[in-house]
Amino acid sequence: MPRDPFIPPPPDINDTFGNVEVAQVRVIDRRKNRPKKDEEQFNTRAKPGIKDQIDQRARELSAEMGRPVTRGEMLEWMLAAYDEKHNEKGFAEALNQARDDVPSAGDEAHGRTKRMQFFASTDVQRALQDRVKVTGWTLGAVIEDMMAKAARLVHIEKK
């Protein structure tokens, strides 16, 4: 069949966008969105309002602990509490296993990688929590700053 002079021939493989032999046409860099190696994605459906309740409690715990608390951590703690109830394992032990002693990125960047537990009076707890809210720092950063200021005061008094 003769070729119609008004219809151009099909494009050569070198004239196409990209290469037609390549399976992936669009390349998206999602490395920043990839989960960490010790985490995996877990999506689930729940009744309306549950997400808001969990987020509210996570915000409360974040303020209390002086660091962000994720939904994943909340789920791990709930699972630890469930296991504790049904396996007769101590709750503190289950909770400590669930936490994995992972510092926040800011604390880790400044060398604050050791987990500490201590008891304090209600006044000290409130004062530290207020300082965390005002500064936006983690509890570790607030304590470190207070210690540095105290050391400077002692140094000034010695002179």
WOURLIN-V912911 format. One line per field, one symbol per residue. phi: phi as a letter, one per 40 degrees, with the letter a starting at -180 (. if undefined). burial: # if it has 16 or more other ideal C-beta (glycine too) atoms within 10 Angstrom, else .. A space follows every 10 residues. Layout:
BEGIN
phi = ???
burial = ???
END
This chain:
BEGIN
phi = .cccccbccc cccccccgbc cccccbbbcb dcccccccba cababacdgc dccccccccc cccccgacbc cccdcccccc ccccccbfcc cccccccccg fccccccccc gcbccbbaba cccccccccc cccccgcccc cccccccccc ccccccccc
burial = .......... .......... .......... .......... .......... .......#.. .....##.#. ..#..##..# ...#...... ...#...#.. ..##..#... .#........ .......##. ##....#### ####...... .........
END
